[in-house]
Amino acid sequence: MSMHDRLRATLNERKDEYLNYLLELLSRDTQVVGHGIRGGHEKNGQDYLEGLLRSMGANVEREPLEESTIQKGIAEYQEGNPDHNYDDRYNLVANFKGAAGGRSLMFNGHVDIMPPGDLSLWHSDPLKPEIRDGMLYARGVADMKAGLMASILGVKLLQDAGVDLPGDVTCLSVVDEEGGG
């Protein structure tokens, strides 16, 4: 069976499992508070992702955010928002080792979401993912939990299909994007 056929067969076999990984992430409250200035709840998603990534064999590091890093970015690049509350907020860096000599690839996505606003405007609870008429509805599905999970599950699909990574793959899950962090 060709690699393409193995990937397609594995995806068809495991698509419900993969969807459930996304639904679990979507159900976790990762809202920023006051555009990140007063903090955020990203840890709820980061803890889940860290467990998933470790179960996949990734070397995972927590990268804490510090005001000094933001100040350095402002000084050197004129970028960054100072004075955010970074208590219990951290980025994840997950490395999957590939074959020696292959090119490396890095994916970056943010786990934080904005508050859902007026709940009366939602047809369902924004933190309870729902599939209606073949469409997935939840806060953060388009911006950007589905994209973040796609990069992680792309690696998982390759693993599940028995396809070796030709090079290293790094998946980043970052916080405070909605606050400009």
N, CA, C and O of each residue as an XYZ file, in Angstrom:
724
protein
N       0.849     -1.174      0.000
C       0.000      0.000      0.000
C       0.898      1.242      0.000
O       1.882      1.304      0.737
N       0.557      2.209     -0.817
C       1.355      3.435     -0.894
C       1.179      4.262      0.382
O       0.224      4.075      1.135
N       2.118      5.175      0.603
C       2.025      6.051      1.768
C       0.717      6.841      1.723
O       0.040      6.982      2.740
N       0.368      7.348      0.560
C      -0.866      8.121      0.404
C      -2.079      7.273      0.791
O      -2.971      7.745      1.495
N      -2.108      6.033      0.333
C      -3.224      5.139      0.654
C      -3.267      4.816      2.149
O      -4.345      4.737      2.738
N      -2.091      4.628      2.765
C      -2.044      4.372      4.213
C      -2.579      5.566      4.998
O      -3.325      5.405      5.963
N      -2.187      6.767      4.570
C      -2.664      7.971      5.256
C      -4.177      8.106      5.121
O      -4.870      8.396      6.096
N      -4.680      7.898      3.921
C      -6.126      8.010      3.689
C      -6.881      6.962      4.513
O      -7.894      7.277      5.138
N      -6.397      5.733      4.514
C      -7.056      4.662      5.267
C      -7.036      4.953      6.767
O      -8.035      4.751      7.457
N      -5.899      5.426      7.264
C      -5.782      5.741      8.688
C      -6.709      6.888      9.055
O      -7.365      6.844     10.096
N      -6.772      7.903      8.222
C      -7.666      9.034      8.483
C      -9.115      8.569      8.519
O      -9.865      8.953      9.416
N      -9.513      7.759      7.569
C     -10.890      7.258      7.552
C     -11.194      6.406      8.780
O     -12.292      6.478      9.332
N     -10.231      5.605      9.204
C     -10.387      4.752     10.387
C     -10.509      5.556     11.676
O     -11.274      5.195     12.570
N      -9.750      6.650     11.766
C      -9.589      7.335     13.050
C     -10.181      8.739     13.079
O      -9.920      9.498     14.012
N     -10.978      9.098     12.068
C     -11.460     10.481     12.002
C     -12.302     10.872     13.216
O     -12.241     12.020     13.655
N     -13.088      9.941     13.767
C     -13.871     10.276     14.959
C     -12.963     10.550     16.158
O     -13.222     11.466     16.939
N     -11.911      9.763     16.301
C     -10.930      9.992     17.373
C     -10.295     11.371     17.219
O     -10.170     12.111     18.194
N      -9.897     11.715     15.997
C      -9.256     13.004     15.754
C     -10.227     14.153     16.024
O      -9.848     15.171     16.604
N     -11.477     13.984     15.602
C     -12.482     15.012     15.864
C     -12.670     15.200     17.365
O     -12.826     16.327     17.834
N     -12.657     14.116     18.113
C     -12.834     14.222     19.566
C     -11.706     14.997     20.235
O     -11.939     15.693     21.223
N     -10.485     14.886     19.713
C      -9.389     15.703     20.249
C      -9.718     17.187     20.089
O      -9.519     17.975     21.013
N     -10.218     17.559     18.921
C     -10.578     18.957     18.673
C     -11.742     19.385     19.562
O     -11.704     20.463     20.154
N     -12.770     18.554     19.658
C     -13.930     18.903     20.479
C     -13.521     19.123     21.932
O     -14.043     20.017     22.598
N     -12.598     18.319     22.417
C     -12.124     18.482     23.796
C     -11.423     19.831     23.968
O     -11.657     20.524     24.958
N     -10.577     20.205     23.028
C      -9.898     21.500     23.124
C     -10.906     22.644     23.054
O     -10.795     23.615     23.803
N     -11.883     22.538     22.164
C     -12.887     23.592     22.021
C     -13.729     23.761     23.283
O     -14.213     24.859     23.559
N     -13.907     22.701     24.040
C     -14.739     22.775     25.241
C     -13.999     23.406     26.421
O     -14.601     23.670     27.461
N     -12.722     23.643     26.266
C     -11.930     24.223     27.356
C     -11.905     25.748     27.242
O     -11.610     26.305     26.185
N     -12.219     26.396     28.346
C     -12.257     27.860     28.392
C     -10.833     28.403     28.393
O     -10.096     28.234     29.364
N     -10.456     29.051     27.305
C      -9.116     29.630     27.184
C      -9.201     31.136     26.906
O      -8.346     31.704     26.227
N     -10.243     31.764     27.443
C     -10.459     33.188     27.200
C      -9.376     34.056     27.829
O      -8.852     33.758     28.903
N      -9.058     35.137     27.124
C      -8.239     36.182     27.721
C      -9.161     37.046     28.575
O     -10.365     37.109     28.327
N      -8.599     37.704     29.569
C      -9.368     38.578     30.449
C      -8.902     40.001     30.189
O      -7.730     40.324     30.382
N      -9.828     40.852     29.750
C      -9.463     42.237     29.459
C      -8.398     42.331     28.392
O      -7.407     43.043     28.559
N      -8.591     41.615     27.289
C      -7.614     41.556     26.192
C      -6.241     41.104     26.671
O      -5.223     41.508     26.109
N      -6.209     40.279     27.693
C      -4.956     39.741     28.206
C      -4.298     40.588     29.271
O      -3.386     40.131     29.960
N      -4.752     41.810     29.410
C      -4.136     42.712     30.383
C      -4.313     42.168     31.797
O      -3.395     42.219     32.616
N      -5.512     41.645     32.070
C      -5.788     41.117     33.412
C      -5.536     39.614     33.506
O      -5.836     39.001     34.530
N      -4.995     39.021     32.461
C      -4.665     37.600     32.505
C      -5.421     36.800     31.469
O      -5.905     37.339     30.474
N      -5.514     35.515     31.715
C      -6.205     34.639     30.782
C      -6.338     33.240     31.340
O      -5.690     32.869     32.319
N      -7.192     32.478     30.692
C      -7.487     31.107     31.115
C      -6.856     30.075     30.186
O      -7.322     28.937     30.114
N      -5.809     30.462     29.483
C      -5.203     29.566     28.494
C      -4.688     28.261     29.092
O      -4.603     27.254     28.389
N      -4.346     28.261     30.365
C      -3.822     27.057     31.019
C      -4.771     25.874     30.833
O      -4.325     24.731     30.726
N      -6.078     26.144     30.796
C      -7.058     25.070     30.599
C      -6.803     24.309     29.300
O      -6.936     23.086     29.256
N      -6.442     25.021     28.263
C      -6.128     24.374     26.988
C      -4.703     23.864     26.930
O      -4.442     22.791     26.386
N      -3.777     24.633     27.493
C      -2.367     24.239     27.450
C      -2.128     22.925     28.198
O      -1.351     22.086     27.743
N      -2.787     22.747     29.335
C      -2.629     21.494     30.081
C      -3.106     20.307     29.247
O      -2.452     19.264     29.206
N      -4.247     20.473     28.585
C      -4.774     19.403     27.735
C      -3.806     19.097     26.589
O      -3.485     17.937     26.331
N      -3.345     20.152     25.904
C      -2.441     19.954     24.770
C      -1.115     19.343     25.211
O      -0.561     18.493     24.513
N      -0.610     19.764     26.350
C       0.651     19.204     26.837
C       0.524     17.695     27.041
O       1.422     16.941     26.666
N      -0.575     17.257     27.627
C      -0.793     15.825     27.818
C      -0.888     15.075     26.504
O      -0.315     13.995     26.356
N      -1.610     15.644     25.548
C      -1.744     15.013     24.233
C      -0.388     14.922     23.542
O      -0.020     13.868     23.024
N       0.344     16.015     23.537
C       1.647     16.047     22.866
C       2.630     15.070     23.503
O       3.368     14.382     22.798
N       2.641     15.008     24.816
C       3.524     14.046     25.499
C       3.121     12.609     25.162
O       3.982     11.749     24.976
N       1.808     12.348     25.083
C       1.352     10.991     24.757
C       1.758     10.591     23.342
O       1.822      9.405     23.019
N       2.030     11.583     22.508
C       2.475     11.339     21.137
C       3.995     11.214     21.047
O       4.533     10.977     19.965
N       4.684     11.368     22.163
C       6.132     11.213     22.170
C       6.918     12.489     21.966
O       8.129     12.440     21.752
N       6.252     13.632     22.027
C       6.958     14.906     21.853
C       7.746     15.257     23.107
O       7.360     14.907     24.223
N       8.851     15.952     22.903
C       9.570     16.597     23.991
C       8.896     17.957     24.163
O       9.002     18.813     23.285
N       8.209     18.163     25.277
C       7.400     19.366     25.471
C       8.019     20.238     26.553
O       8.373     19.764     27.633
N       8.140     21.516     26.242
C       8.636     22.489     27.213
C       7.603     23.582     27.404
O       6.965     24.035     26.454
N       7.454     23.995     28.645
C       6.640     25.168     28.961
C       7.557     26.380     28.920
O       8.629     26.383     29.525
N       7.132     27.392     28.211
C       7.919     28.622     28.100
C       7.136     29.748     28.774
O       6.200     30.289     28.185
N       7.511     30.105     30.002
C       6.762     31.140     30.710
C       6.938     32.504     30.052
O       7.966     32.797     29.442
N       5.912     33.319     30.195
C       5.980     34.689     29.690
C       6.410     35.599     30.830
O       5.972     35.450     31.970
N       7.264     36.530     30.497
C       7.764     37.460     31.498
C       7.745     38.866     30.923
O       7.971     39.065     29.729
N       7.479     39.817     31.769
C       7.439     41.218     31.343
C       8.765     41.649     30.727
O       8.776     42.457     29.798
N       9.885     41.123     31.227
C      11.194     41.512     30.689
C      11.326     41.114     29.212
O      11.956     41.829     28.432
N      10.741     39.989     28.833
C      10.780     39.561     27.431
C       9.985     40.527     26.558
O      10.408     40.876     25.456
N       8.829     40.953     27.062
C       8.000     41.910     26.319
C       8.743     43.236     26.181
O       8.751     43.836     25.106
N       9.360     43.689     27.255
C      10.099     44.956     27.214
C      11.260     44.880     26.221
O      11.546     45.855     25.526
N      11.919     43.741     26.152
C      13.010     43.562     25.193
C      12.475     43.646     23.760
O      13.098     44.266     22.898
N      11.321     43.024     23.509
C      10.711     43.088     22.182
C      10.330     44.505     21.793
O      10.479     44.899     20.636
N       9.844     45.263     22.747
C       9.493     46.660     22.484
C      10.755     47.457     22.164
O      10.773     48.241     21.215
N      11.801     47.260     22.947
C      13.048     48.002     22.743
C      13.706     47.660     21.409
O      14.178     48.549     20.699
N      13.737     46.372     21.069
C      14.457     45.949     19.867
C      13.627     46.014     18.591
O      14.158     46.306     17.519
N      12.322     45.743     18.699
C      11.504     45.598     17.486
C      10.281     46.507     17.453
O       9.513     46.480     16.492
N      10.098     47.306     18.488
C       8.934     48.164     18.615
C       7.631     47.359     18.530
O       6.635     47.820     17.973
N       7.663     46.159     19.090
C       6.503     45.262     19.104
C       6.279     44.736     20.513
O       7.234     44.451     21.235
N       5.018     44.609     20.900
C       4.676     44.008     22.183
C       3.779     44.913     22.996
O       3.801     46.134     22.846
N       2.995     44.300     23.854
C       2.102     45.039     24.736
C       2.550     44.831     26.172
O       2.503     43.711     26.680
N       2.984     45.901     26.833
C       3.492     45.759     28.200
C       2.375     45.641     29.234
O       1.207     45.920     28.964
N       2.778     45.220     30.414
C       1.936     45.247     31.611
C       0.743     44.297     31.576
O      -0.298     44.588     32.166
N       0.883     43.168     30.891
C      -0.151     42.135     30.947
C       0.126     41.232     32.139
O       1.269     41.087     32.572
N      -0.929     40.630     32.659
C      -0.785     39.675     33.750
C      -0.448     38.311     33.143
O      -1.275     37.719     32.449
N       0.752     37.819     33.402
C       1.187     36.539     32.839
C       1.211     35.417     33.880
O       1.830     34.377     33.655
N       0.546     35.621     35.011
C       0.487     34.566     36.021
C      -0.171     33.321     35.434
O      -1.263     33.390     34.871
N       0.506     32.185     35.574
C      -0.015     30.884     35.154
C      -0.313     30.818     33.650
O      -1.187     30.066     33.220
N       0.410     31.602     32.866
C       0.256     31.596     31.406
C       1.613     31.251     30.806
O       2.640     31.800     31.207
N       1.605     30.354     29.860
C       2.862     29.913     29.261
C       2.607     29.397     27.852
O       1.516     28.932     27.523
N       3.641     29.492     27.035
C       3.619     28.898     25.702
C       4.115     27.462     25.807
O       4.862     27.117     26.722
N       3.693     26.634     24.865
C       4.194     25.263     24.766
C       5.042     25.133     23.519
O       4.675     25.630     22.454
N       6.173     24.466     23.650
C       7.044     24.138     22.524
C       7.178     22.621     22.521
O       7.760     22.039     23.437
N       6.637     21.986     21.488
C       6.655     20.520     21.392
C       7.494     20.108     20.193
O       7.216     20.506     19.062
N       8.518     19.310     20.446
C       9.420     18.862     19.382
C       9.257     17.366     19.140
O       9.303     16.553     20.063
N       9.065     17.032     17.865
C       9.038     15.647     17.418
C      10.293     15.427     16.584
O      10.520     16.129     15.599
N      11.098     14.460     16.976
C      12.335     14.174     16.242
C      12.017     13.397     14.978
O      11.255     12.430     14.991
N      12.617     13.844     13.892
C      12.493     13.148     12.626
C      13.804     12.498     12.246
O      14.758     12.474     13.024
N      13.835     11.979     11.054
C      15.049     11.337     10.548
C      16.157     12.375     10.403
O      15.901     13.529     10.060
N      17.357     11.960     10.661
C      18.504     12.862     10.521
C      18.627     13.311      9.073
O      18.502     12.508      8.148
N      18.868     14.574      8.893
C      19.100     15.101      7.559
C      17.872     15.666      6.878
O      17.999     16.390      5.891
N      16.684     15.354      7.379
C      15.474     15.893      6.766
C      15.263     17.343      7.162
O      15.776     17.799      8.184
N      14.510     18.060      6.352
C      14.218     19.460      6.667
C      13.261     19.545      7.844
O      12.404     18.681      8.029
N      13.416     20.587      8.628
C      12.566     20.804      9.799
C      11.374     21.673      9.421
O      11.415     22.435      8.455
N      10.312     21.537     10.211
C       9.080     22.284      9.975
C       8.548     22.744     11.324
O       8.572     21.989     12.296
N       8.065     23.993     11.382
C       7.501     24.522     12.618
C       6.091     25.042     12.347
O       5.853     25.747     11.367
N       5.160     24.680     13.237
C       3.795     25.196     13.206
C       3.601     26.071     14.433
O       4.113     25.761     15.508
N       2.862     27.164     14.276
C       2.593     28.073     15.382
C       1.109     28.407     15.376
O       0.554     28.785     14.345
N       0.475     28.267     16.521
C      -0.932     28.638     16.646
C      -1.227     29.092     18.061
O      -0.534     28.710     19.004
N      -2.261     29.910     18.204
C      -2.602     30.412     19.542
C      -3.829     29.693     20.092
O      -4.764     29.360     19.364
N      -3.792     29.469     21.393
C      -4.852     28.733     22.074
C      -5.872     29.675     22.710
O      -6.972     29.243     23.058
N      -5.530     30.942     22.865
C      -6.433     31.874     23.535
C      -7.570     32.302     22.617
O      -7.436     32.338     21.394
N      -8.691     32.624     23.252
C      -9.870     33.105     22.534
C     -10.381     34.368     23.219
O     -10.094     34.621     24.389
N     -11.134     35.143     22.471
C     -11.811     36.295     23.044
C     -13.084     35.814     23.729
O     -13.624     34.771     23.361
N     -13.568     36.556     24.717
C     -14.854     36.200     25.321
C     -15.952     36.192     24.249
O     -15.868     36.936     23.271
N     -16.974     35.358     24.430
C     -17.993     35.202     23.390
C     -18.952     36.375     23.250
O     -19.727     36.418     22.294
N     -18.922     37.317     24.167
C     -19.830     38.450     24.066
C     -21.233     38.083     24.524
O     -21.412     37.257     25.419
N     -22.220     38.704     23.902
C     -23.626     38.516     24.260
C     -24.061     37.086     23.938
O     -24.203     36.723     22.770
N     -24.269     36.288     24.965
C     -24.615     34.875     24.769
C     -25.965     34.689     24.091
O     -26.220     33.637     23.504
N     -26.836     35.696     24.161
C     -28.145     35.572     23.505
C     -28.011     35.560     21.982
O     -28.950     35.179     21.282
N     -26.862     35.970     21.471
C     -26.635     35.965     20.025
C     -26.116     34.623     19.518
O     -26.003     34.414     18.310
N     -25.806     33.725     20.426
C     -25.332     32.392     20.063
C     -26.523     31.439     20.002
O     -27.466     31.559     20.784
N     -26.472     30.498     19.070
C     -27.515     29.472     18.963
C     -27.239     28.294     19.886
O     -28.102     27.438     20.080
N     -26.044     28.249     20.452
C     -25.667     27.195     21.395
C     -24.575     27.749     22.303
O     -24.017     28.814     22.040
N     -24.281     27.028     23.359
C     -23.238     27.435     24.296
C     -21.897     27.449     23.559
O     -21.492     26.420     23.017
N     -21.195     28.595     23.526
C     -19.949     28.683     22.758
C     -18.826     27.780     23.268
O     -17.863     27.530     22.543
N     -18.934     27.289     24.496
C     -17.913     26.383     25.029
C     -18.376     24.926     25.025
O     -17.744     24.063     25.634
N     -19.480     24.663     24.335
C     -19.954     23.285     24.141
C     -20.046     23.060     22.640
O     -21.072     23.360     22.029
N     -18.989     22.538     22.044
C     -18.965     22.363     20.592
C     -20.180     21.574     20.111
O     -20.620     20.613     20.742
N     -20.698     22.013     18.983
C     -21.893     21.385     18.433
C     -21.750     21.280     16.921
O     -21.322     22.221     16.253
N     -22.116     20.124     16.401
C     -22.132     19.933     14.952
C     -23.584     19.999     14.508
O     -24.418     19.203     14.940
N     -23.875     20.966     13.632
C     -25.217     21.139     13.067
C     -25.094     21.224     11.557
O     -24.311     22.013     11.029
N     -25.861     20.418     10.878
C     -25.877     20.431      9.412
C     -24.467     20.319      8.834
O     -24.139     20.976      7.846
N     -23.640     19.485      9.456
C     -22.294     19.248      8.956
C     -21.292     20.343      9.272
O     -20.155     20.298      8.801
N     -21.698     21.328     10.064
C     -20.811     22.440     10.432
C     -20.534     22.380     11.934
O     -21.408     22.024     12.724
N     -19.305     22.732     12.315
C     -18.893     22.733     13.714
C     -18.984     24.155     14.259
O     -18.439     25.095     13.680
N     -19.686     24.293     15.390
C     -19.857     25.588     16.030
C     -19.272     25.546     17.434
O     -19.573     24.644     18.215
N     -18.431     26.529     17.748
C     -17.867     26.706     19.089
C     -16.983     27.944     19.054
O     -16.522     28.362     17.992
N     -16.755     28.518     20.211
C     -15.850     29.667     20.301
C     -14.431     29.172     20.052
O     -13.968     28.230     20.695
N     -13.750     29.816     19.114
C     -12.367     29.486     18.830
C     -12.166     28.470     17.723
O     -11.026     28.154     17.384
N     -13.243     27.949     17.151
C     -13.066     26.907     16.134
C     -12.332     27.455     14.907
O     -11.476     26.769     14.347
N     -12.653     28.674     14.484
C     -11.990     29.247     13.310
C     -10.757     30.055     13.698
O      -9.837     30.202     12.893
N     -10.729     30.570     14.901
C      -9.626     31.433     15.342
C      -9.159     30.993     16.723
O      -9.640     31.562     17.704
N      -8.314     30.085     16.867
C      -7.674     29.270     15.858
C      -7.400     27.875     16.369
O      -6.396     27.248     16.030
N      -8.324     27.403     17.200
C      -8.106     26.084     17.802
C      -8.114     24.959     16.772
O      -7.374     23.987     16.924
N      -8.930     25.068     15.733
C      -8.929     24.012     14.703
C      -7.606     24.009     13.943
O      -7.072     22.942     13.639
N      -7.078     25.172     13.635
C      -5.787     25.247     12.951
C      -4.654     24.721     13.811
O      -3.769     24.014     13.330
N      -4.689     25.073     15.086
C      -3.684     24.583     16.029
C      -3.741     23.059     16.115
O      -2.713     22.384     16.060
N      -4.954     22.529     16.251
C      -5.109     21.079     16.363
C      -4.775     20.383     15.045
O      -4.307     19.245     15.059
N      -5.003     21.034     13.917
C      -4.671     20.424     12.618
C      -3.180     20.128     12.520
O      -2.787     19.081     12.005
N      -2.350     21.042     13.008
C      -0.903     20.797     12.941
C      -0.506     19.627     13.837
O       0.323     18.802     13.454
N      -1.088     19.559     15.013
C      -0.778     18.470     15.944
C      -1.290     17.140     15.402
O      -0.584     16.132     15.430
N      -2.524     17.151     14.911
C      -3.104     15.904     14.412
C      -2.502     15.480     13.080
O      -2.581     14.307     12.712
N      -1.903     16.414     12.354
C      -1.150     16.030     11.155
C       0.012     15.125     11.522
O       0.279     14.133     10.844
N       0.701     15.475     12.600
C       1.795     14.628     13.091
C       1.235     13.298     13.588
O       1.805     12.239     13.321
N       0.119     13.356     14.312
C      -0.481     12.122     14.846
C      -0.909     11.193     13.715
O      -0.719      9.980     13.808
N      -1.477     11.741     12.661
C      -1.877     10.923     11.515
C      -0.670     10.207     10.917
O      -0.732      9.012     10.628
N       0.418     10.934     10.734
C       1.634     10.304     10.211
C       2.099      9.181     11.138
O       2.451      8.095     10.677
N       2.099      9.446     12.436
C       2.501      8.416     13.399
C       1.580      7.201     13.315
O       2.046      6.064     13.242
N       0.273      7.449     13.326
C      -0.698      6.356     13.327
C      -0.635      5.527     12.050
O      -0.941      4.335     12.061
N      -0.237      6.162     10.952
C      -0.125      5.457      9.671
C       1.235      4.787      9.508
O       1.482      4.112      8.509
N       2.117      4.974     10.490
C       3.438      4.355     10.412
C       4.383      5.048      9.451
O       5.293      4.425      8.904
N       4.163      6.347      9.246
C       5.017      7.133      8.355
C       6.032      7.890      9.209
O       5.649      8.684     10.068
N       7.301      7.652      8.982
C       8.354      8.339      9.730
C       8.451      9.794      9.298
O       8.327     10.113      8.116
N       8.674     10.669     10.268
C       8.900     12.078      9.952
C      10.256     12.206      9.267
O      11.255     11.714      9.791
N      10.310     12.859      8.105
C      11.592     12.999      7.421
C      12.528     13.996      8.102
O      13.742     13.949      7.901
N      11.970     14.888      8.897
C      12.748     15.877      9.639
C      12.026     16.208     10.928
O      10.937     15.697     11.190
N      12.632     17.062     11.729
C      12.010     17.456     12.992
C      10.767     18.300     12.726
O      10.723     19.078     11.773
N       9.764     18.135     13.577
C       8.557     18.958     13.528
C       8.381     19.580     14.903
O       8.421     18.888     15.920
N       8.186     20.894     14.925
C       7.939     21.619     16.163
C       6.552     22.228     16.089
O       6.206     22.894     15.114
N       5.761     21.996     17.123
C       4.425     22.585     17.233
C       4.433     23.553     18.414
O       4.766     23.174     19.536
N       4.065     24.790     18.151
C       3.980     25.808     19.195
C       2.516     26.095     19.490
O       1.716     26.273     18.571
N       2.171     26.141     20.754
C       0.856     26.599     21.188
C       1.113     27.805     22.075
O       1.655     27.679     23.173
N       0.720     28.972     21.590
C       1.069     30.214     22.278
C      -0.167     30.871     22.884
O      -1.298     30.608     22.476
N       0.082     31.727     23.864
C      -0.985     32.416     24.587
C      -0.905     33.920     24.332
O       0.090     34.434     23.822
N      -1.977     34.601     24.700
C      -2.056     36.067     24.683
C      -1.988     36.674     23.289
O      -1.678     37.858     23.156
N      -2.269     35.899     22.247
C      -2.299     36.469     20.898
C      -3.396     37.518     20.804
O      -3.205     38.576     20.204
N      -4.546     37.219     21.400
C      -5.664     38.163     21.339
C      -5.340     39.460     22.075
O      -5.934     40.501     21.797
N      -4.399     39.394     23.011
C      -3.977     40.581     23.736
C      -2.740     41.231     23.149
O      -2.224     42.203     23.700
N      -2.262     40.699     22.033
C      -1.091     41.267     21.387
C       0.217     40.720     21.905
O       1.279     41.254     21.586
N       0.162     39.659     22.705
C       1.369     39.084     23.289
C       2.160     38.267     22.317
O       3.204     37.722     22.674
